[in-house]
């Protein structure tokens, strides 16, 4: 009888795991070289009036590959349920080394109300970094690495159009510091299938 009770507890726990909210991470990679080439005078210096750009300067990759379409493009379809969490993060093709981007606003301009309010979240958690030398192995464990996301809850399925704004910073070689190149915005469409 005890084994039946244990089996039913395991089954109940497994069923409850299926009801737990899932997190979908969406990584945005921005082609900062192309932006600098096409906008040699930089972008807007006013974060409330970013320079609009087309879809050829960025693409998105979803961690939920089994339920996504459009990964590697500027528009994305993901599968998520109400209560799930979606986290956005943006990075330059340089891994934010010589050119860096920070996404600072996600604003709806059309379609369904798919996401709740977006908030900026910073987490400090264990991570890894490569060793210095001929090989990146063995890795070095870093106990207090900083991770940043722009996240929102899924509140319904549907199609929503957004303006995603980001700041682009470039390395000033003479000063040895990063300087603002400009504020930019583009308008991806994100479809959430429930």
Backbone as CSV, one residue per row, in Angstrom:
resi,resn,N_x,N_y,N_z,CA_x,CA_y,CA_z,C_x,C_y,C_z
1,UNK,0.811,-1.191,0.000,0.000,0.000,0.000,0.862,1.266,0.000
2,UNK,1.979,1.210,0.723,2.882,2.358,0.752,3.423,2.670,-0.640
3,UNK,3.746,1.607,-1.409,4.286,1.843,-2.751,3.236,2.484,-3.656
4,UNK,1.963,2.118,-3.507,0.897,2.764,-4.292,0.774,4.238,-3.936
5,UNK,0.893,4.531,-2.661,0.812,5.914,-2.220,1.976,6.720,-2.789
6,UNK,3.159,6.141,-2.738,4.337,6.825,-3.273,4.198,7.038,-4.771
7,UNK,3.712,6.034,-5.498,3.527,6.161,-6.942,2.519,7.259,-7.274
8,UNK,1.441,7.340,-6.507,0.450,8.383,-6.772,1.010,9.763,-6.456
9,UNK,1.869,9.862,-5.423,2.495,11.153,-5.102,3.442,11.584,-6.219
10,UNK,4.193,10.621,-6.761,5.112,10.920,-7.872,4.324,11.373,-9.091
11,UNK,3.226,10.680,-9.402,2.389,11.051,-10.540,1.799,12.442,-10.352
12,UNK,1.314,12.730,-9.153,0.753,14.053,-8.876,1.818,15.139,-9.015
13,UNK,3.015,14.874,-8.528,4.109,15.848,-8.645,4.452,16.080,-10.111
14,UNK,4.479,15.025,-10.911,4.775,15.166,-12.344,3.705,15.980,-13.041
15,UNK,2.439,15.744,-12.693,1.354,16.518,-13.301,1.454,17.983,-12.911
16,UNK,1.826,18.269,-11.672,1.974,19.655,-11.228,3.111,20.360,-11.950
17,UNK,4.182,19.627,-12.307,5.293,20.234,-13.040,4.832,20.757,-14.398
18,UNK,3.881,20.056,-15.017,3.365,20.500,-16.311,2.569,21.798,-16.188
19,UNK,2.105,22.111,-14.982,1.321,23.323,-14.768,2.165,24.510,-14.323
20,UNK,3.468,24.302,-14.142,4.363,25.367,-13.714,4.641,26.287,-14.900
21,UNK,4.663,27.578,-14.623,4.954,28.543,-15.690,6.335,28.266,-16.278
22,UNK,6.435,28.425,-17.591,7.712,28.234,-18.281,8.308,29.580,-18.650
23,UNK,9.616,29.599,-18.796,10.332,30.809,-19.204,10.849,30.605,-20.619
24,UNK,10.547,31.555,-21.499,11.118,31.566,-22.846,12.075,32.745,-22.924
25,UNK,13.317,32.461,-23.243,14.325,33.507,-23.417,14.423,33.859,-24.887
26,UNK,14.405,35.149,-25.187,14.552,35.622,-26.560,15.791,36.506,-26.617
27,UNK,16.791,36.019,-27.310,18.047,36.757,-27.475,17.949,37.567,-28.766
28,UNK,18.210,38.856,-28.680,18.216,39.739,-29.847,19.665,40.076,-30.160
29,UNK,20.098,39.767,-31.374,21.458,40.083,-31.810,21.357,41.237,-32.793
30,UNK,22.085,42.311,-32.509,22.004,43.525,-33.318,23.313,43.721,-34.073
31,UNK,23.211,43.933,-35.388,24.366,44.135,-36.266,24.820,45.587,-36.154
32,UNK,25.669,45.862,-35.178,26.092,47.242,-34.917,27.002,47.781,-36.015
33,UNK,27.782,46.923,-36.671,28.619,47.390,-37.787,27.759,47.933,-38.917
34,UNK,26.688,47.212,-39.239,25.801,47.646,-40.329,25.118,48.966,-39.962
35,UNK,24.692,49.102,-38.714,24.060,50.357,-38.285,25.056,51.508,-38.399
36,UNK,26.281,51.301,-37.922,27.284,52.366,-37.997,27.628,52.716,-39.440
37,UNK,27.623,51.711,-40.310,27.897,51.962,-41.725,26.763,52.752,-42.378
38,UNK,25.514,52.390,-42.070,24.359,53.021,-42.706,23.951,54.337,-42.046
39,UNK,24.389,54.567,-40.813,24.093,55.811,-40.086,25.406,56.411,-39.576
40,UNK,26.257,56.886,-40.500,27.599,57.349,-40.092,27.580,58.528,-39.115
41,UNK,26.495,59.284,-39.077,26.398,60.406,-38.138,25.771,60.007,-36.806
42,UNK,25.509,58.716,-36.642,24.923,58.223,-35.400,23.412,58.299,-35.428
43,UNK,22.828,57.888,-34.318,21.386,57.926,-34.169,20.975,59.077,-33.290
44,UNK,19.732,59.058,-32.882,19.184,60.093,-32.025,19.952,60.149,-30.701
45,UNK,20.082,61.343,-30.163,20.680,61.507,-28.837,19.597,61.677,-27.770
46,UNK,18.339,61.553,-28.188,17.197,61.676,-27.284,16.550,60.301,-27.143
47,UNK,16.637,59.704,-25.949,16.110,58.345,-25.756,14.601,58.263,-25.948
48,UNK,13.887,59.392,-25.847,12.433,59.383,-26.047,12.063,59.489,-27.529
49,UNK,13.049,59.782,-28.394,12.818,59.880,-29.843,13.902,59.112,-30.594
50,UNK,13.942,57.776,-30.428,14.984,56.991,-31.086,14.836,56.989,-32.604
51,UNK,15.940,56.770,-33.299,15.958,56.709,-34.761,15.350,55.381,-35.220
52,UNK,14.287,55.410,-36.062,13.698,54.157,-36.565,14.632,53.470,-37.568
53,UNK,14.748,52.152,-37.442,15.547,51.366,-38.387,14.723,50.179,-38.863
54,UNK,15.164,49.568,-39.955,14.456,48.429,-40.543,14.798,47.108,-39.878
55,UNK,14.233,46.051,-40.414,14.398,44.714,-39.838,15.701,44.046,-40.254
56,UNK,16.495,44.669,-41.107,17.731,44.043,-41.573,18.890,44.199,-40.589
57,UNK,18.686,44.862,-39.470,19.770,45.141,-38.533,19.769,44.226,-37.314
58,UNK,18.814,43.339,-37.179,18.741,42.498,-35.995,17.990,41.216,-36.294
59,UNK,18.211,40.231,-35.439,17.408,39.012,-35.493,17.227,38.479,-34.080
60,UNK,16.191,37.660,-33.917,15.848,37.120,-32.609,15.963,35.598,-32.630
61,UNK,16.407,35.048,-31.506,16.511,33.611,-31.334,15.780,33.249,-30.047
62,UNK,14.903,32.268,-30.134,14.099,31.851,-28.983,14.671,30.586,-28.367
63,UNK,14.644,30.508,-27.030,15.095,29.291,-26.344,14.059,28.179,-26.456
64,UNK,12.853,28.506,-26.830,11.767,27.544,-26.932,11.663,27.088,-28.386
65,UNK,12.723,26.454,-28.902,12.796,26.135,-30.334,11.704,25.176,-30.782
66,UNK,11.261,24.284,-29.901,10.224,23.327,-30.292,8.913,24.031,-30.623
67,UNK,8.697,25.198,-30.045,7.443,25.896,-30.273,7.623,27.250,-30.906
68,UNK,8.695,27.443,-31.686,8.904,28.761,-32.274,9.106,28.679,-33.774
69,UNK,8.723,29.745,-34.445,8.973,29.931,-35.875,9.578,31.310,-36.040
70,UNK,10.416,31.474,-37.034,11.003,32.774,-37.304,12.286,33.014,-36.534
71,UNK,12.778,31.994,-35.822,14.036,32.164,-35.113,15.119,32.498,-36.126
72,UNK,15.893,33.534,-35.833,16.912,34.005,-36.770,16.405,35.116,-37.670
73,UNK,15.203,35.644,-37.387,14.646,36.754,-38.156,14.260,37.876,-37.183
74,UNK,13.737,38.957,-37.722,13.323,40.087,-36.891,11.879,39.973,-36.422
75,UNK,11.166,38.908,-36.817,9.804,38.635,-36.346,9.782,37.209,-35.817
76,UNK,8.960,36.961,-34.805,9.050,35.688,-34.118,7.667,35.189,-33.705
77,UNK,7.475,33.874,-33.802,6.296,33.208,-33.267,6.770,32.238,-32.198
78,UNK,6.199,32.338,-30.993,6.562,31.423,-29.917,5.297,30.760,-29.375
79,UNK,5.472,29.612,-28.725,4.368,28.945,-28.060,4.520,29.169,-26.566
80,UNK,3.509,29.745,-25.959,3.519,30.010,-24.523,2.085,30.025,-24.031
81,UNK,1.910,29.778,-22.762,0.593,29.796,-22.141,0.474,31.001,-21.220
82,UNK,-0.748,31.384,-20.934,-0.990,32.471,-19.996,-0.286,32.128,-18.682
83,UNK,0.449,33.089,-18.143,1.206,32.881,-16.913,2.665,32.560,-17.153
84,UNK,3.024,32.180,-18.393,4.431,31.960,-18.712,5.164,33.297,-18.718
85,UNK,6.470,33.234,-18.678,7.314,34.426,-18.625,8.184,34.470,-19.875
86,UNK,8.296,35.644,-20.477,9.177,35.833,-21.624,10.239,36.847,-21.240
87,UNK,11.497,36.481,-21.463,12.625,37.350,-21.153,13.349,37.726,-22.443
88,UNK,13.516,39.024,-22.639,14.273,39.540,-23.773,15.642,40.003,-23.298
89,UNK,16.634,39.812,-24.135,17.955,40.358,-23.893,18.560,40.716,-25.237
90,UNK,19.266,41.823,-25.303,19.891,42.251,-26.560,21.397,42.294,-26.385
91,UNK,22.088,41.999,-27.478,23.543,41.987,-27.460,24.039,42.333,-28.865
92,UNK,25.217,42.898,-28.946,25.807,43.185,-30.253,26.480,41.930,-30.796
93,UNK,26.830,41.976,-32.060,27.560,40.862,-32.659,28.958,40.736,-32.074
94,UNK,29.395,41.725,-31.302,30.690,41.706,-30.624,30.582,41.181,-29.198
95,UNK,29.439,40.619,-28.822,29.210,40.184,-27.446,29.345,41.377,-26.499
96,UNK,28.915,42.553,-26.994,28.980,43.820,-26.254,30.406,44.197,-25.855
97,UNK,31.396,43.808,-26.677,32.799,44.104,-26.370,33.228,45.461,-26.926
98,UNK,33.357,45.617,-28.252,33.726,46.913,-28.848,32.518,47.783,-29.136
99,UNK,31.443,47.154,-29.496,30.157,47.828,-29.670,29.177,47.126,-28.746
100,UNK,28.381,47.912,-28.030,27.471,47.327,-27.050,26.078,47.909,-27.211
101,UNK,25.068,47.105,-26.909,23.679,47.567,-26.969,22.983,47.267,-25.653
102,UNK,22.078,48.145,-25.288,21.205,47.950,-24.130,19.774,48.246,-24.580
103,UNK,18.911,47.245,-24.494,17.501,47.447,-24.803,16.884,48.181,-23.612
104,UNK,16.137,49.265,-23.889,15.616,50.039,-22.760,14.113,50.282,-22.817
105,UNK,13.441,49.865,-23.878,11.992,50.076,-23.921,11.349,49.079,-24.869
106,UNK,10.259,48.468,-24.420,9.419,47.618,-25.266,8.020,48.194,-25.147
107,UNK,7.519,48.733,-26.264,6.241,49.437,-26.223,5.316,48.914,-27.309
108,UNK,4.124,48.499,-26.906,3.126,48.009,-27.849,2.582,49.160,-28.688
109,UNK,2.388,48.883,-29.999,1.711,49.882,-30.823,0.564,49.293,-31.631
110,UNK,0.349,47.973,-31.545,-0.770,47.395,-32.275,-0.976,45.934,-31.933
111,UNK,-2.156,45.424,-32.253,-2.459,44.022,-32.057,-3.066,43.725,-30.703
112,UNK,-3.052,42.450,-30.339,-3.621,41.976,-29.077,-2.730,42.366,-27.904
113,UNK,-3.304,42.293,-26.709,-2.517,42.474,-25.488,-1.963,41.113,-25.087
114,UNK,-0.788,40.778,-25.610,-0.178,39.469,-25.388,0.639,39.457,-24.101
115,UNK,1.373,40.530,-23.834,2.249,40.588,-22.674,1.753,41.618,-21.674
116,UNK,2.066,41.376,-20.395,1.851,42.374,-19.360,2.940,43.438,-19.468
117,UNK,3.105,44.218,-18.426,4.124,45.273,-18.429,5.521,44.666,-18.397
118,UNK,6.416,45.239,-19.197,7.812,44.818,-19.201,8.565,45.522,-18.083
119,UNK,9.447,44.773,-17.424,10.291,45.344,-16.378,11.720,44.868,-16.572
120,UNK,12.648,45.693,-16.145,14.061,45.365,-16.209,14.434,44.566,-14.970
121,UNK,15.077,43.436,-15.165,15.482,42.569,-14.051,16.973,42.284,-14.147
122,UNK,17.664,42.433,-13.022,19.091,42.112,-12.933,19.247,41.032,-11.873
123,UNK,19.929,39.943,-12.240,20.160,38.836,-11.318,21.659,38.635,-11.149
124,UNK,22.085,38.311,-9.944,23.458,37.907,-9.688,23.420,36.431,-9.349
125,UNK,24.144,35.635,-10.149,24.088,34.189,-9.993,25.421,33.588,-10.419
126,UNK,25.664,32.317,-10.068,26.893,31.674,-10.529,26.924,31.586,-12.052
127,UNK,28.115,31.693,-12.612,28.308,31.567,-14.055,29.700,31.035,-14.333
128,UNK,30.061,31.017,-15.607,31.399,30.539,-15.973,32.063,31.532,-16.905
129,UNK,33.393,31.475,-16.930,34.153,32.227,-17.913,35.351,31.379,-18.317
130,UNK,35.905,31.620,-19.509,37.023,30.794,-19.968,38.311,31.140,-19.237
131,UNK,39.237,30.199,-19.256,40.578,30.450,-18.743,41.362,31.253,-19.772
132,UNK,42.355,31.952,-19.318,43.239,32.706,-20.211,44.373,31.773,-20.625
133,UNK,44.718,31.764,-21.913,45.805,30.921,-22.394,45.448,30.277,-23.710
134,UNK,46.160,29.222,-24.033,45.976,28.552,-25.318,44.602,27.899,-25.431
135,UNK,44.049,27.481,-24.316,42.734,26.838,-24.325,41.816,27.551,-23.327
136,UNK,40.537,27.652,-23.647,39.604,28.245,-22.691,39.281,27.299,-21.535
137,UNK,39.733,26.027,-21.647,39.500,25.046,-20.594,40.719,24.950,-19.692
138,UNK,40.598,24.696,-18.448,39.335,24.488,-17.756,38.626,25.823,-17.521
139,UNK,37.325,25.763,-17.415,36.545,26.979,-17.176,36.790,27.484,-15.763
140,UNK,36.495,28.750,-15.565,36.570,29.359,-14.245,35.139,29.620,-13.778
141,UNK,34.804,29.177,-12.584,33.480,29.429,-12.028,33.477,30.808,-11.383
142,UNK,32.485,31.620,-11.752,32.324,32.950,-11.184,31.064,32.910,-10.325
143,UNK,31.198,33.213,-9.048,30.054,33.090,-8.139,29.076,34.242,-8.242
144,UNK,29.520,35.418,-8.633,28.645,36.597,-8.653,28.636,37.242,-10.035
145,UNK,28.147,36.531,-11.015,28.035,37.063,-12.367,26.705,37.796,-12.495
146,UNK,26.684,38.880,-13.271,25.471,39.670,-13.438,24.787,39.299,-14.743
147,UNK,23.476,39.028,-14.657,22.648,38.704,-15.820,21.492,39.696,-15.857
148,UNK,21.146,40.165,-17.064,20.113,41.188,-17.214,19.074,40.738,-18.233
149,UNK,17.787,41.003,-17.918,16.683,40.674,-18.821,15.642,41.784,-18.784
150,UNK,14.879,41.871,-19.854,13.684,42.702,-19.903,12.549,41.702,-20.006
151,UNK,11.673,41.607,-19.011,10.731,40.491,-18.992,9.296,40.922,-18.759
152,UNK,8.390,40.022,-19.174,6.956,40.250,-18.990,6.245,38.910,-18.928
153,UNK,5.074,38.914,-18.285,4.217,37.737,-18.248,3.391,37.662,-19.524
154,UNK,3.119,36.444,-19.969,2.171,36.239,-21.064,0.772,36.323,-20.461
155,UNK,-0.061,37.232,-20.995,-1.417,37.389,-20.451,-2.494,36.885,-21.413
156,UNK,-2.126,36.647,-22.696,-3.053,36.027,-23.648,-2.280,35.608,-24.882
157,UNK,-2.898,34.761,-25.700,-2.291,34.427,-26.989,-2.742,35.463,-28.005
158,UNK,-2.016,35.556,-29.113,-2.376,36.505,-30.153,-1.144,37.099,-30.803
159,UNK,-1.373,38.164,-31.562,-0.307,38.854,-32.283,-0.198,40.272,-31.758
160,UNK,1.013,40.666,-31.420,1.233,42.008,-30.886,2.424,42.630,-31.608
161,UNK,2.267,43.890,-31.989,3.370,44.622,-32.609,3.996,45.537,-31.559
162,UNK,5.323,45.582,-31.591,6.075,46.345,-30.603,7.046,47.295,-31.264
163,UNK,7.397,48.315,-30.515,8.587,49.097,-30.795,9.599,48.693,-29.737
164,UNK,10.744,48.179,-30.167,11.809,47.825,-29.233,12.926,48.847,-29.420
165,UNK,13.224,49.571,-28.354,14.249,50.622,-28.401,15.523,50.125,-27.737
166,UNK,16.645,50.541,-28.306,17.942,50.178,-27.708,18.935,51.315,-27.904
167,UNK,19.883,51.376,-26.989,20.986,52.326,-27.080,22.199,51.579,-27.617
168,UNK,22.917,52.212,-28.545,24.132,51.631,-29.116,25.330,52.448,-28.638
169,UNK,26.276,51.759,-28.054,27.515,52.382,-27.574,28.682,51.811,-28.353
170,UNK,29.667,52.667,-28.665,30.862,52.231,-29.376,32.093,52.623,-28.575
171,UNK,33.177,51.911,-28.819,34.423,52.168,-28.109,35.103,53.407,-28.679
172,UNK,35.362,54.377,-27.839,36.168,55.549,-28.193,37.611,55.170,-27.882
173,UNK,38.365,54.842,-28.934,39.725,54.332,-28.749,40.646,55.375,-28.120
174,UNK,40.427,56.652,-28.424,41.286,57.692,-27.856,41.060,57.858,-26.360
175,UNK,39.805,57.824,-25.952,39.489,58.018,-24.535,39.527,56.696,-23.757
176,UNK,39.482,55.580,-24.480,39.486,54.279,-23.821,38.201,53.999,-23.060
177,UNK,37.077,54.512,-23.568,35.796,54.312,-22.901,34.691,54.149,-23.944
178,UNK,33.527,53.732,-23.497,32.388,53.585,-24.400,31.643,54.900,-24.486
179,UNK,31.172,55.235,-25.702,30.384,56.458,-25.880,29.101,56.125,-26.632
180,UNK,28.084,56.934,-26.385,26.797,56.717,-27.037,26.904,57.016,-28.524
181,UNK,26.505,56.054,-29.358,26.421,56.260,-30.803,25.025,56.728,-31.185
182,UNK,24.037,56.296,-30.412,22.681,56.744,-30.679,21.635,55.794,-30.130
183,UNK,20.401,56.312,-30.092,19.236,55.533,-29.688,18.481,55.128,-30.950
184,UNK,18.070,53.856,-31.027,17.411,53.314,-32.205,16.178,52.522,-31.795
185,UNK,15.256,52.321,-32.762,14.035,51.565,-32.493,13.649,50.794,-33.757
186,UNK,13.103,49.583,-33.572,12.486,48.864,-34.685,11.228,48.186,-34.196
187,UNK,10.445,47.668,-35.140,9.076,47.237,-34.828,8.837,45.767,-35.156
188,UNK,9.329,44.847,-34.316,9.068,43.424,-34.589,7.617,43.058,-34.295
189,UNK,7.177,41.988,-34.929,5.891,41.387,-34.614,6.170,40.099,-33.851
190,UNK,5.508,39.937,-32.711,5.672,38.735,-31.913,4.310,38.068,-31.786
191,UNK,4.233,36.823,-32.229,2.993,36.044,-32.167,3.151,34.998,-31.082
192,UNK,2.187,34.920,-30.179,2.195,33.913,-29.123,1.033,32.957,-29.367
193,UNK,1.383,31.697,-29.609,0.371,30.644,-29.755,0.215,29.956,-28.422
194,UNK,-1.021,29.824,-27.951,-1.257,29.165,-26.660,-1.649,27.737,-26.820
